[in-house]
Every structure is written in structure tokens, then in C-alpha cells.
Amino acid sequence: MNFIKKNILKAIMKIDEHTALIVSAAQLHQKTFLPYKNYCHGERDVVVCGAGPSLQKYQPIEGAVHIAVNRSFLYEKVDFDFIFAQDYDGIRMCQNELVQYRPGKCVKMLGAKHNIDAKTIPESLAIKCNALRFYMDYQIYLDGYGSKLVRDIELRPIGGMPNVGMSVMQLALYMNPRRLFIVGCDMSGTHFVPGHQTKEELAAEKKQYDAYWKDGNQKLLDKWKEIKEFAQAYYPETEIISVNPVGLKGMFHDIYQE
């Protein structure tokens, strides 16, 4: 009987945690995301820039809204309008640059968590960046592959996908662009710029990402298919285009810049 009571108590506590997360997101996201609902009115383009090596080949699309994922804001050919990061390990190596990047001109959105782990972005860094915060559904599903894509991100925790380049698609589509370009989401290799990392850290990162992209390739592609179906259902008038694709070749409409 005591065993049953303990499990019931744990279940109740888990429900309370999930409720707190949902309520917090509903309040916080009114400030973070709601101002950007239908931001493009179906007339402007959005470019999501991941930090993969192919980002170096990207020739900026004039007049488009550019969203940097993690360290990709270091790409000097683009003046980014938004920076989106959900985990600390994506920006840890370029914190000073993030703080100093285009103050007052670039909107910085940094993920927040109820639970604390190595990927938690410090509040002190968010304050220095004057960043907007947002919650993800990690706490509910505990696995990016189980996370659910969210349309009404102004009311709910966004789907914390296995890769931040996937998560940001919810924001990009929420802006209702005419065309949505995907750049530097290579699903291969490491990053176009190392940041402030030692040779040992870079070697460890390369080993980690080589295994990540290889071992999870099909699962990641399946998740991208979910994103494609989500976009077709809710934003059928938005054309999604992969620029210089590597791992995403054939998923969307592909174009190559010379």
C-alpha cells in the first residue's frame, strides 16, 4: 500500500510540475512570441541560419528576416534580426559576442527551464543580452524525439526538438513568411566557426557530432518530415526552401548558390 501511495504522490507532483510549466509559458510567451505572430504577413521571406559548415556558402537574401540559430550569428555577411538558442551548449563558446551583438537591433530569444541541468542558460547571461525567454516541452516529454510541434507558441511551451534548427521552425512559421529558407542545417559535421574552444574541446565536439548525425540520421529525417507535414497543414502558402542542402537534400525545395 505504501508503494502505491508513493507512486500516486510522485504522479501528482509530476502533474503539478507540468501545470506550472504550462502556466508559466502561457504568461511568458505573450511577451516573447505574440508580437511576432504574422510578423511577415505572408509577404516577406524568413531565413533560418543554422551553424553548419555550409553557412559559409550562403549569399544573403535581400530584404529577408534573418534568424540565427546558436553561434551562427557570428556569420559576418548577415546582420541578423533574431537570435534563437534553446540550450547553453550552443552559445557557451561565444557569450561575450552574443551580449555585444547589435544591441537594440537584434531580438535575442533564449530558452529557459524549470529543471536545472548542464544545458540551462543562465539568467545572468539573458539579462546581459536583454534577451526574451521561452519554455520548451522537455520537462513533459523528456525526449526531443517525443516533443510535439506547437502552432500557438504564444500560449504553450514550444516543442523542444532534437536539434535547435528544428525547434526554431515553429517561430519562423509563426511569422507567416512568404518563403522560408533553411540554411546551414547540414545534419553533418560540426560548425562553421569554432568559437572560443581549445583543440581538445573541438576534437570532443567533432566526435560527439559525428556520432550524433550518423547514429540518429533517420530519426532526425523523420522529425523533419513531421515539420514538413506541420507546415503543410498550418501554413500551406509558405514555400520552404533548402539552400545548399547537405543532409536535408530532397526534403524541401532545394536551391544551390554558386
Backbone hydrogen bonds, N-H to C=O, Kabsch-Sander energy under -0.5 kcal/mol:
donor,donor_aa,acceptor,acceptor_aa,energy
5,K,1,M,-2.5
6,K,2,N,-2.4
7,N,3,F,-2.0
8,I,4,I,-2.3
9,L,5,K,-2.6
10,K,6,K,-2.4
11,A,7,N,-2.2
12,I,8,I,-2.4
13,M,9,L,-2.4
14,K,10,K,-2.2
15,I,11,A,-2.2
16,D,12,I,-2.3
17,E,13,M,-2.1
18,H,14,K,-2.3
19,T,15,I,-2.5
20,A,16,D,-2.3
21,L,17,E,-2.1
22,I,18,H,-2.4
23,V,19,T,-2.6
24,S,20,A,-2.5
25,A,21,L,-2.6
26,A,22,I,-2.2
27,Q,23,V,-1.5
28,L,24,S,-3.1
29,H,25,A,-2.8
30,Q,27,Q,-0.6
31,K,27,Q,-0.5
31,K,28,L,-1.2
32,T,28,L,-1.7
33,F,29,H,-2.1
34,L,29,H,-1.7
36,Y,33,F,-2.5
37,K,34,L,-1.7
38,N,174,Y,-2.5
39,Y,36,Y,-1.6
40,C,175,M,-3.0
41,H,38,N,-0.8
42,G,176,N,-2.5
43,E,40,C,-2.8
44,R,40,C,-1.3
46,V,179,R,-2.5
47,V,65,V,-3.1
48,V,46,V,-0.5
48,V,181,F,-3.0
49,C,47,V,-0.6
49,C,67,I,-3.0
50,G,48,V,-0.7
50,G,183,V,-3.8
52,G,184,G,-2.2
55,L,52,G,-2.1
56,Q,53,P,-1.6
57,K,54,S,-1.8
58,Y,55,L,-1.6
62,E,60,P,-0.6
64,A,61,I,-1.5
65,V,45,D,-3.0
66,H,64,A,-0.5
67,I,47,V,-3.0
67,I,65,V,-0.5
68,A,66,H,-0.5
68,A,82,F,-3.1
69,V,49,C,-2.4
70,N,68,A,-0.6
70,N,84,F,-2.1
71,R,90,G,-0.6
72,S,69,V,-2.0
73,F,70,N,-1.0
74,L,71,R,-2.2
75,Y,72,S,-2.0
76,E,74,L,-0.6
78,V,75,Y,-1.3
80,F,78,V,-0.9
81,D,66,H,-1.9
82,F,66,H,-1.8
83,I,107,V,-2.4
84,F,68,A,-3.0
85,A,109,M,-2.2
88,Y,119,K,-2.4
90,G,87,D,-1.3
91,I,88,Y,-1.6
92,R,88,Y,-1.8
94,C,91,I,-1.9
95,Q,92,R,-0.8
98,L,94,C,-2.0
99,V,95,Q,-2.4
100,Q,96,N,-2.1
101,Y,97,E,-0.9
101,Y,98,L,-0.5
105,K,102,R,-2.0
106,C,102,R,-1.9
107,V,81,D,-2.9
108,K,106,C,-0.5
109,M,83,I,-3.3
109,M,107,V,-0.5
110,L,108,K,-0.5
110,L,132,L,-2.9
111,G,85,A,-2.6
112,A,134,F,-3.3
120,T,117,D,-1.7
126,A,122,P,-1.7
127,I,123,E,-2.4
128,K,124,S,-1.8
129,C,125,L,-1.9
130,N,126,A,-0.6
130,N,127,I,-1.0
131,A,126,A,-2.7
132,L,108,K,-3.0
134,F,110,L,-1.2
136,M,112,A,-0.6
137,D,158,I,-1.9
139,Q,136,M,-0.6
140,I,137,D,-1.1
141,Y,137,D,-2.3
142,L,138,Y,-3.2
146,G,143,D,-1.4
147,S,143,D,-1.0
153,I,151,R,-1.6
155,L,152,D,-2.1
156,R,152,D,-1.1
158,I,135,Y,-2.2
160,G,158,I,-0.5
161,M,159,G,-1.6
166,M,163,N,-1.8
167,S,163,N,-1.7
168,V,164,V,-2.4
169,M,166,M,-1.2
170,Q,167,S,-1.6
171,L,167,S,-0.5
172,A,168,V,-2.5
173,L,169,M,-2.5
174,Y,170,Q,-1.6
175,M,171,L,-1.2
176,N,173,L,-2.2
178,R,44,R,-3.1
180,L,239,E,-3.3
181,F,46,V,-3.0
181,F,179,R,-0.5
182,I,241,I,-3.1
183,V,48,V,-2.9
183,V,181,F,-0.5
184,G,243,V,-0.5
186,D,184,G,-1.1
192,F,51,A,-2.6
196,H,93,M,-2.0
197,Q,195,G,-1.7
202,L,198,T,-2.5
203,A,199,K,-2.3
204,A,200,E,-2.2
205,E,201,E,-2.4
206,K,202,L,-2.6
207,K,203,A,-2.2
208,Q,204,A,-2.3
209,Y,205,E,-2.8
210,D,206,K,-2.6
211,A,207,K,-1.8
212,Y,208,Q,-2.2
213,W,209,Y,-2.8
214,K,210,D,-1.8
215,D,211,A,-2.9
216,G,212,Y,-1.8
217,N,214,K,-0.8
220,L,216,G,-2.8
221,L,217,N,-2.3
222,D,218,Q,-2.4
223,K,219,K,-1.6
224,W,220,L,-2.1
225,K,221,L,-1.9
226,E,222,D,-1.5
227,I,223,K,-1.8
228,K,224,W,-2.3
229,E,225,K,-2.5
230,F,226,E,-2.6
231,A,227,I,-2.6
232,Q,228,K,-2.2
233,A,229,E,-1.9
234,Y,230,F,-2.4
235,Y,231,A,-2.7
238,T,235,Y,-1.8
239,E,178,R,-1.8
239,E,237,E,-0.6
241,I,180,L,-2.8
242,S,253,H,-2.5
243,V,182,I,-2.9
243,V,241,I,-0.5
244,N,242,S,-0.6
244,N,255,I,-3.0
247,G,186,D,-2.0
249,K,246,V,-1.0
251,M,248,L,-2.4
252,F,248,L,-0.6
253,H,240,I,-1.7
254,D,252,F,-0.6
255,I,242,S,-2.5
